[in-house]
């Protein structure tokens, strides 16, 4: 069941966190391939290795509780470590703004080469930041990549008219980027509790974009981008999140900016059979078309209503094709009552709270890792689990499915009540061996939070060679509330 986040129970902090440049200069004098190439999508220093971004949104900064921090662990031939890192906060030189209590810098994170210099740039959401006297209006910050890693930054401003007359908009509660027009400059989508915000690249280092608009015709708490019709251009999907009349959350395909005052021209296409609160696109069946996987973690028990997700939570899969993802498609649904899925569906498991797509064994099919942080392990409520479902030529399958907890042989640590193992998950090839590492966040492990990292192999993740990286060892600090290191990564998670 969901662990209630309170200042006394979930939070811890970070003492004076500045950028800790323990990262040596990149070995490559020039970018490896270009940071919008899928294989080096998160490569901030251009050395050819993807980097791991871990948010610690409740980390403190000096005496400032829950100001938030983001830690970047740089990839290498020996994968990531706690010492090869950069720590970024709003007190870091060159980063706009300043640390304030409960801003929660790092609540969402993403990456893309926004200025097209060949290095990935880090995008950070701070949805609970007060801006212009408006509580929790939210902000989005870009930290620029380069040959020596991340340095300097700017804010991305909301489009004109954003949140007019509305409080607590939480601009930046979700982020996604992708090249929608094939010009090599990624577009950016920013979700919020108000309107979705859309930006066309390229971006300048002042934060200006080629154009921007509000997608006010569809609630846009979640945003997902990727190519689902193999035309070399990304599609953008808006996920509205739970509403009184639709707890499972509607899914819309963005068709472009409003072209008239009524909003009827270029109106987004609703996918009436699809649901989801968060999602990601990847090629699960190896046919070259991106597939949309969404998660709905809240069941009737957590929603305190009927009509939410299957008991314990669920994920849905919509397969791409020559015509993309169309309104008449019915998703394939997986939950812990699906034959072959590890575990048993129970109230409040939160299966689908987080998800990620990546190829863990190098067979050419995207596998899906699903977090279930509310899962009980034995008598330990909310200890959490992560479930791996395998891709295949016939799509996502439960064959060779596996579940991982802190009770799994080879996984460091011990099962404890409320650790929330699986609150965030991520699949990415960090050592460039062609097989994605499996990364699972346990943000309420101890006072700081940890992430578990297991290398991929021809057989999948290898727990016996796995290790933990915890928040304090990675440079964050805590005071009276938990740092929540491992609460966010660049893969999808539900943020309400």
Secondary structure, DSSP 8 states (H G I E B T S, - for coil): ------TTTT----SS------S---S-SS-SS-TTSGGGTT-SSSSS---EEEEETT--BTTBTT-BEEEEE---TT---SSSEEEE-TTSTT-SS---TT--BTSEEEEE-TT-SSS-EEEEEETT--BTTBTT-BEEEEE---TTS---EEEE---TTTTTT-S---BTSEEEEE-SSSSS--EEEEE-SSEEEEEEEEE-TTS-EEEEEEEEEEE-SEEEEE-SSSSS--EEEEE---BTTBTT--EEE---S--STTS-TT--EE-TT---SEEEEE-SSSSSS-EEEEEE--BHHHHTSSSSBSTT-EEEEE---TT-S-TT---EEEETTSTT-SS---TT--EEEEEEEE-SSSSSS-EEEEEETT--BTTBTT--EEEEEE--TTSSEEEEEEEE-TTSTT--S---TT--EEEEEEEE-SSSSSS-EEEEEETTSTTT-EEEEE---TTS--GGG-EEEETTTTT---SSS---EEEE-SSEE---
